[in-house]
Amino acid sequence: MPDPGESKTAASGDNKLSCFLCGKNGKRVGRETVHALANPGLIEKRGSPSGFFFCASADCEVVYFNGDGTAVRTGEIRSPVFQKDAGPDVPACYCFNHTRRSIAAEIAGTGKSTVLEDIKQKVKAGLCACETRNPQGTCCLGNVGQVVRAALDWLRKAKGVTTS
């Protein structure tokens, strides 16, 4: 029986389900994502007939969860999670290893970033594997754009440039 506090369930085929730990909506991810990134054998031990959802909440240790109460936590996956780890060397782009540090360094050195264009070209060439490398199971461009904007904002403030 579903938890009465949940408005949507994984079994219904909806694309969102609330994380049982933090209460925020998660987004459905493919089994290939969870199997590729969870520690070996973890999913086989726990099982999950209803599929998994990604919890992007920075304050929650759950990375993947389902309507059955199964969870994969940050210490149970092979990679740091961009949304949950603010470290400078955590990838914003898992396929091409662009980190917060590498993006900020390019912007500090040149005043601009070429990372979005680089990723788009490589994606167009079929070189990405977001569904098995990125813990959120989807393209990283949103995350990368966020890092680029933050680094550009920092650079503007450091140079005393204000925007209105």
QUITA-V745439 format. One line per field, one symbol per residue. phi: phi as a letter, one per 40 degrees, with the letter a starting at -180 (. if undefined). psi: psi as a letter, one per 20 degrees, with the letter a starting at -180 (. if undefined). burial: # if it has 16 or more other C-alpha atoms within 10 Angstrom, else .. A space follows every 10 residues. Layout:
phi: ???
psi: ???
burial: ???
//
This chain:
phi: .ccccccbbc ccgccbaccc cbgccbbdbc dcccccbcdd gcccccgacc gbbccccccb cccbaaccgc bbbdcbbcac bdcbbcccbc ccbccbfcbd cccccccccb gabbcccdcd cccdcgccad cbbcdcgbdc dcccdcccdc cccccdcccg cbbb
psi: pqphiphqqh hijqjqqppi giiqprppqq hhgghhhqqp ighhhhrnij rrqpojphjp ipgqrriijp qprhijriqq pgiiojqhjp phohhjlorg ghghggghhi jrpjgggggg ghghikjrlh iihphijrqi hggghggggg gggggghhij pqq.
burial: .......### .....##### ....###### #.######.. ..#....#.# #######..# ########.# ##.#.##.## ####.....# ######.### ####.##... .##.##..#. .......### ########## #..#..##.. ##.##..... ....
//
